[in-house]
Amino acid sequence: MASRVITQLISDLSGEVIKDGKGETVQFSYRGSSYAIDLTDKEAAGFDKAIATYLENATKQGGRRRSSAGAKRGYQPKEVRVWAKGQGIDVPERGRIPAAVVEQYLSAH
């Protein structure tokens, strides 16, 4: 007997069902605690807008080190391209992937 498990995102703000590729899980830290929230694209844009001023004036702490090896990077470029296309983000077929796209991918995963 076979079974199928389906994971469905539901907005933690509105309770709205998030269609595949139309929302994201946003991870963030505040005052020493880490959080994750599932948001629709519209809600995520509002979140980004709400914290933009703070991010522009903050000093980034920690982060990932740059490395040339895919396994050490924490992502595979092919997977980033597939994900970005599914999100409607323009990404080159070959060559370097813009850092902003990679950051979005890592934040979503």
N, C-alpha and C positions, 0 to 999 in steps of 0.2 A: 504494500500500500504506500502510495506517495503522499507527501504533504507539501504544501506551499505556504511560506510565511511571507506576508506582505507588510512592509513598514510604511506607514502613512504619516506624514508630518501634519500637525495641527498647530496653528498659531497659538502661542502661549498668551497673546494679548487678546485676540478677538474670538478665539475658538474656531476660526475659519479653517476648513480643510485646505491644505496647500497642495496644488497640483504639482506633478513631477516637473522639476526644473523651474518652478515659479516661486521659490522661497529658499530660505537658508537657515542654518543654525548659526547664530552669532555667538562667539565666545569672547568674553572680556573679563578683566579683573578690576576690582575696585576695593580699595582699602584692605588689601591683603587677601581677599577672597576671590575665587574664580567662579564665573557664572557662564551658563549657556542658555540661550533662549531661541526658540523656533519662531521665525517671523516670515510673513509674506514679503514679496519684493517691495511693496509699498511701505510696509512697516520698517523693513531693514533700511530703506532709503531715509525714512524719518529718523531712525536711530543714528545713522551716519551723519545726518545733518545736525542733529542735536548735540553730538559730541565733537563735531569738526573743530570748533573754536578751541576746545580744550586740548585736542590732539595737536593742533598747530602750535600751541604754546607750551606743550609738555616736552620733557626730555625722555626719549625712549630708553627703557632699561632692558638689559638682557637681549633676547632675540636669537635668531639662528645665525650660525657662521656660514659663510659662503664656501662652497666646495665644488669641484668639478665633477665628482662622481655622483651619478644619479641616486644610488643607494644612500650616500652620505647626505644628500640634499634633503631627503625626506619626501621626495616626490619624483615621479617619472614624467618627463616632458610630454609624452604621448597622452598620458592620463589628464594632464593639465589642459592640453588642447581640446580633448574630447569634452571635458567638463565645461571649458570656456565657451565652446560652440553651443553646448546645451543651454547655457545661460544667456546666449545672444551677445557674447563678448567677442569682438574681432581679435583674432590672434593669428600670427603668421604661420603658414604651413611648415616652414623650415626656419632654422636659425634660432636666435635667442628669443625667449618669451619675455615680454615686458615684466619688470619686477612687480608692478601693481597687480597684474593678472595672477602672478604666482602667489602674492600675498593674499589675494581674494580666495584663491583655491585652498591655500593652507588654512585660512580662517574658516572656510566652509567644511573642512575635513578635520 
